[in-house]
Every structure is written in structure tokens, then in C-alpha cells.
Amino acid sequence: MKNTIDVRGLSCPEPLLKLKQALEKQGDGGVAFSSQSKESNTPVPLLQIELLTESQSVVDNCTRFAESKGFSVATVGENGEYTMTIKKR
């Protein structure tokens, strides 16, 4: 399941607060086992957060925050738009 947060046009600290709220809703990372993964004992994340922004400073701030809380962050940037994918490690 993916949760998309569009923070384009918002100024700090608003994007960070929206991410914090989403991470708090996620709690422990929402890890479960699908029918396929039970056999291999591989956890499957139930929730992935996708954050959309046009600000490099938002990317930097949200990456630092998410990583400090134990989440992994992958960011793709194209034409001044960034898509951050955040999930529990």
C-alpha cells in the first residue's frame, strides 16, 4: 500500500510536519508477511510513503528526518520535481 503526500508549493516546516504525521500513522513500519513471503520468511512492507516536492531543501530535510527514524529514502529528481520513496528499513 502506498501513501502519496504532495507538498509541492509548501514551505518548511510544513512538508516535514506532513511527513512526520504520515510516519507516525505508519507506526512500526507496518510489516507483515504475504502468502508468498511466508515461505521465504521475508517481511513485506505494508506501507510506503511517496513524497512529491520541487524543493531540494525539502528533500534534504525530509531525508535526514526519515533516516533518523529508521526509514530508508530513495529520491528521483527530474525537471525540478522530486519523488521521494520512504519505507521502513
PyMOL commands that set and color helices and strands:
alter all, ss='L'
color gray80, all
select helices_A, chain A and resi 14-26+35-40+56-68
alter helices_A, ss='H'
color red, helices_A
select strands_A, chain A and resi 2-6+31-32+44-45+48-53+71-78+81-88
alter strands_A, ss='S'
color yellow, strands_A
deselect
rebuild
show_as cartoon
